[in-house]
């Protein structure tokens, strides 16, 4: 009873059954570190699993479609949105999952590694490692991925694995069996993640590094202040480097990317909804209006599509793509004079664009013949 603080396990062990006293004695006095940690009560691990599962069930029942559009809408991690001030995505994305296989793998991993870490360091320290590892993973992801929506608890789980490796380093107890088991699980997790949508290996590496560093910092805060300050400086350097990288790399408008993907899949209703959301959030650019015109021309009328491009051009007069599209539209209406005016503007904006050059040559030749 005293060695097994898990209430559920106590209940099971206290029931009348056919097991011998030796069986219970061996279980209670088991020296295997993994099995010893697994039988302990881990409320934070259970709570995190429950939160993730509840959120996934709500998404499944309410959204009924785990597309990039929906994941972006409910808080998926995207470079474009974060650099525009939506920092909450660094946390919300940790609790979102793409499909059943994704959440199943992550929750099984969280159950194992979460219980081990929580047993070693306690409830609140485990939660701190979990969250900080997730932030590290997300900062790493934002530093290299600009055109995808990332979700999942994988970065936090790799952080827990990193914490376990840090524990073994601190204790100097390198059990070959335990290390071998951890390495096998690590390889399996990395292998599976390569075949899953909306997860990335960069976040996993960032989470692992974050788990190792924050665990060592927590330990050396009491044991060795010199190493503590060295590790703290390393974390600050990594954080500053990540911020510089995140805010200096060229950003991609993820909304336009998702709109194009929806159009390729013939989901024009969703694409139109995404365009409207992009405009309402004030994230629209000239390409957004170009795509909106294509959508309206496809599902409504060509005239309304042309009107949309003209409206977009009034907002973005130096848009090469809108001038080019209006040149094509007017050429199809046999208004070569107007088409030539638009293509000249497009060519002036981007003289190296082959499409602009070719259309200008074609319209100029027709103009000369007339």
N, C-alpha and C positions, 0 to 999 in steps of 0.2 A: 504493500500500500504506500509506504513512504517513498519508495524508489520509482513509483509510477504515478506522477502527478496528473496524468491524463484521465479525466473523469470517465470518459467513455470506456477506456481500457480497464479502469478499475471495476466498472460495472460488469464487463464481460468476464474478468478474472474472478470476480466474487460469486458468479453464478455456480450452481451445482452442476458438475458435468463429470465425465469419465477421465479427465486428465489427472495425472498423478502429481503429487507435491514436487517431485523432481522436475517435472515439466515447468511448473511455475517458478521454481528456484532458478532453473537455467535461464528462463526468460528475464527474471528480475536482475540476475547477476551477470547478464550478458555483457561482455567487454568489447564487442564489436562497436566501434565508434558510430558508424552509420546507423545500425539498428538501435543503438542506445538513444540517439537523437530522434529517431523516427517515432518512438513510442511516447515522446513527451507532448504535452498539450501545447498547441501553437495557435492561439487565437488570431494573431495578426495574419498569419498565412491563410487560415480559413476565411477570414474576413475579406482579404484581397481576392481570393478565388471566388467568393460569393459575389463581390462587386463586379468582377469581370464577367461572370456568367449571367448575372441579372442584366447588365448593360447589353450583352450579346443577345439575350432573349428579347429584350425590348426592341432592339434594332431588327431582329428577325420578325417579330410580330407586327411592328409598326411600319418599318421601311420596306421589308419584304424583298429588298434588292440591295446587295452590298457592292454597288458600283463605286467608282472613284468619285462620282458626283455626290452620292449620298455620304460617303465617308468624309469627303471634304466639308460637307454641310454640317456634320455633327462633331467635327473637331479633329480630323486627321492632320498629321504633320505635313506641312507644305512650306517650302522655302519662301515662295512669293508672299504668302499670308503673314508669316512670322516677321519678315523684314518690313511689312506694313503695319506692324504693331500688335498682331494677334498672338501674343506670347503664351496665352493660355493653352495653345495647342501642344506646347512642350509637355504638359501634364495629361490633357485629355486623350492624346493619341496613344498613351501607354495602356489605356483601358478599352481600346477599340480593337476588334478583330475582324478579319475579312470573311472567314467562313468557318464551318464547324471543325474541319481538320486543323485549322490554324489555332483556334482557341483550345481544342482538345490537347494538342501537343504542348502548348504553353502552360495550360493549367496542370497537366501531369508533371511537367518540369518544375513548376512553382511549388507543387505539393511536396516534391522530394527536396529540392534545394532550399526552399523557404523554411521548411521544418528544421533542417540541419542548421541553417544560419540562425534562426530564431532561438533554437535550443542553446547555441553557443554564446550568443551575445545578448540575448534578451529581446523582448517584444519591440520596444521603441527603437532600439538601435538597428534591428533588422529592417524596420520600416524606413528608417533614414537611409540605409544602404540601398534598399529597393528603389526609393524615389531618386536619390542622387545618381545612381547607376543609370536609371532611365533618362535623366537629364543629360548625362554625359553621352549616352548613346544617341540621343536626339540632336545634340550639338554637333556630333560627328557626322550624322546623317545630313544635317543642313549645310555642312561645310562642303559636301561633294554632290549631293542630289538636289537639283533645282527643278526637275520636271516630273516628279512623281509624288503620289500621296502615300505616306508611310504610316502604318498602324501596327500595334501589337506590343505585348509585354516582353518580347524576346530580348531587348536590350537590358531590361531590368533583371531577367533571369540569368543572362550572361554575367551581369554584375554580381549576382549571388554566387555563381560559380567562381568568379574572380575572388570574392571574399573568402570562399572555402580554401582556395589555393593560398591566400594570404594567411589564413589560420594555420595551415600546415607549415608554412615558412616560419611563422612566429613561434610555434610550438616545437619546431625541429623534429616532429614526428612524421616521417615520410613513409607511411605504410604503402607498400607497393600495390597491394590489392586495391586499396581505396583510390590511390592515384590512377591506377589502371582503369578502374570503373569510371572515374570522373572524365578521363581522357576519351574513353569510348563514347560516353554520353555527349561530350563536347563535339566530337567528330560527327556523331549522328545528327545532333541539332544543327550544326553548320551545313551538313549535307542536305537535310530536309529543307532548310531555309532557302537553299539555292533554287528549289523547285516551287517555292510559294510566291504568290503575288502580293505586292505591297509590303514586303519586308526586305531589308537590305543588310548585307554582311557588314557594312561600315558601322551601322548602329550597334551591331552585336560586338564588334571589336571595341567600340567606344564604351559600351556598357561594361565589358569585361575589365578594361583598364580603369574605369571609374570605380568598380567594385573593389579592385585591388588597392587603389590609392586611398580611398576613403576608409577602408578597414585598417590599413597601416597607419594612417593619420590618427585614427581613434585610439589605436594601441600605443603609439609613440607619444601621444599627448601626455601620458602619465609616466611612461618608461624612459623616454629619451627625447628631451625637448629639441636637441640639435637636429635629429632626424625628422622630428615633427615639423620644424620650420622649413627644412629642405623640401619635404614632400608638399607642404602647403604652398611654397613658392612654385613648385612644379605644376601644381593644380592651377594656380593663378596664371602662369604662363600659357598653359594649354587653353584655359578659358579665354584669355585675351586673344590668342592666336586664332581660336575658333570664331570669335566675334569679328575679327578683321577679315577672315576668310569669308564668313557668311555675308557680310555687308559690302564686300568688294567684288565678288564674282558676279557675272552677268546673270540677272534674274530672268526666268521664263514665266510668262503669264500662264499659270497652270489652268486657269479658267478656259483660255482659248484651246489649250491642249485637250482638255476633257471634252469641250464642245466638238472639236474635230473628231475625236474618237467616237462620240455618240453619233455623229453624222455618218461615219464609216460603217457603223453597225445599224444604220437606218433608224435610229431612235431620235427622230426629228422633234418629237414632242418634248423629250427630255433636254435635247440640245437647245430648243427655243426657251425652255424654262431656265436653263443655265445661263443663257445670254441675258435674260431679264434680271436674273440675280446678280450677274456681273455688273450690269449697268447700275442697279440699285446700290451696290456696294461701292460704286465709283471706281471700279477696277477695270473698266472698259477702255480699250485703246482702238486704234484704227483697224487692227485685225479683227477685233470683236464685231465691229460694224460690218466689216467685209463678210464675216461668217453669218451674221444676222441676215444680211441681204441674200446670201445663198439659200438660207433656210426658208425665208419668206418667199423667194422666187420659186422654190421647190414645192412648198405646201400651200401657198396662196396664189400669188401671180407675179409675173416677171416685172410688171410695172411697179408694184409695191416694193420689190427687191431693189430696183433702180432708185426709187425714192429713198430707201433706207441707206444706200451707198452715198447719195447726195447729202443726206442729213449727216452721215458720218463725216463726210468731207468738210462740212461746215464746222465740225468740231475739231477735225484734224486736217487742216488745209495742206499740210506738207506730207501727206500720206501717199507714198508711191503706189501701194497696192490698191487703194480706193480709186485713184486716178486711172490706173491701168484697167481696173474692172469696169469703170464707167466708159472708158475708151472702147472696150470690147462690146459693152451693151449698146452703145450708140452705133458702132459699126454694124451690129446685127440689125439695127433699125434703119440702116442705110443713111445715117447722118454722119458722113465721113468728116465733114468740117468740124463738128463737135467732138468726134472721136479723136481727131488729130490734135485738137486743143488739149484734151485730157492726157494723151500719150506724151505730148511734149512736156507737160508739167511733170509727169511720172519720170521721164528720162532726165529731166533737169535735177530731180531729187536723187535719182540713183542711175547715173549714166553707165554703170558697169553691168546692169541687169540685162541678160541676153533676151529675155522675153520682151522687155520694153524696147530694146534696140530693134528686134525683128518686127514687132508690130508697128513701130514708127516708120520703118523702111517700107513695109507693105502699104500703110496708109499714105505715105508720101508719094509712092509710085502711082497709086490710084489717083491721087490729087493731081499729079503731073499729067496723067493720061486724060483726065477730065478737062 
